[in-house]
Amino acid sequence: MHEETVYEALDHAHGGEGQWAFGTGFDEPLAGVDTTVPEGIDPADLGAYCLMLGDDALVLCQRLTQWVTNAPELEEEVALANCGLDLLGQARLLLARAGSVGVLGRSRERATASIPDEDALAYFRDPDEFRHSGLVEAPNGDFGQTVVRLLAASAWRLALLNRLRESRDPVLAAIAAKGVPELTYHRDHAARWVLRLGDGTPESHRRTQAGVDAVWPLLADLFTATDVETRLTAAGVAVDPAELTDEVRDVLTLVLERATLTVPEWPTPQPSRGRAGEHSAEFTALLTELQSTAREHPAATW
C-alpha cells in the first residue's frame, strides 16, 4: 500500500497546483478580515501609506538577515534573525493591506496570477517603486552601527505604531497592535547592546560612537510628513511623524547618555527622498539580492 509522502500531501492541500516557491506562507495574511475601507478614506492614500510602513519593515528585515552567520555570537545571530522575522511579518501584513485596496503599481503586471499581492509587491517592484526611509536602507556597517540603527528605527516605529492602534482603518490598527510588543523587544534589545558597547572597552566605545555619528543624519527624514501622511492624519488614519520627535529624541538621548556616548545635535527635519522613491546604489544591490531568485524563476512552484 502506497503511503502518501509529505510532499504529495502538501500538493493535495493546494488542489494539486503546487505552492509558489517564494511565498511567505500558506494562508492569506488578511484571510477572514473585513478589508472594507472606512468612509471618507482615500484607498489610494491608505495603500500608499501601508507601502511606506511595509517597505520600512521589509528593507530593515533584509539588512538584519545579512548578519546571519556574521554576528559576534550565536545567540545574537538568533536574536537579530528573530527581529528580522518580526519585521517580515509586519511587512507582509502591510503590503497585503496595500494590495487589498488595489495599490500594486507595475508589480502585478510582472508577477504571475498565482503570486499573492504582498509577494508581488516585495519581489516584483523596481527600486524607484519602493517608499522606505533612508534609515533602513543604509548599509549595516559594523555591529556597533547596526545596533544603533536598530535602536533608532525601533524607537521611531514603536512610537508610531503605538499611536496607530487608534487608526480609523481597523486593519491598520490591528497590524499596529500586533507590532507593538515586537518592537518593544527590538528597541530594548538594541538598547542593551548600545549600553554594553558604549560603556565597554575603549574600542567598543569608539566603534559605537562612530555608529551613532553615521546613523544620526539618517534621522532627518523621519519626522517630515509627506502629502499622503498629511491627508491621512487629517482623516484620522495616520500619524503626523512630527508628533514622534520628542519621544524618539528622549529615548535615544537617555540610552546614549547612559552608554557614555556623545549625543549629536538633533538633525534638521527634511523631506524624505526615500518616500519619493529616490534611493541609493546600495539599496539597488540589496534589492537585487532579495529578488534575484524570484525574478529568475517567477512561475516556480514546489
ABEGO torsion letter per residue (X at the ends): XBBBBAAAAAAAAAGGAEBBAABAEABBAABGBBABBBBGBBAAAAAAAAAAAAAAAAAAAAAAAAABGABABAAAAAAAAAAAAAAAAAAAAAAAAAAAAGBAEAAAAABBAABBAAAAAAAABBAAABABBAAAABBAEBAAAAAAAAAAAAAAAAAAAAAAAABABAAAAAAAAAAAAAAAAAAAAAAAAAAAAAABBAAAAAAAAAAAAAAAAAAAAAABBBAAAAAAAAAGABBBAAAAAAAAAAAAAAAAAAAGBBBBBBBBBBBBAAAAGBBBAAAAAAAAAAAAAAAABAABBX
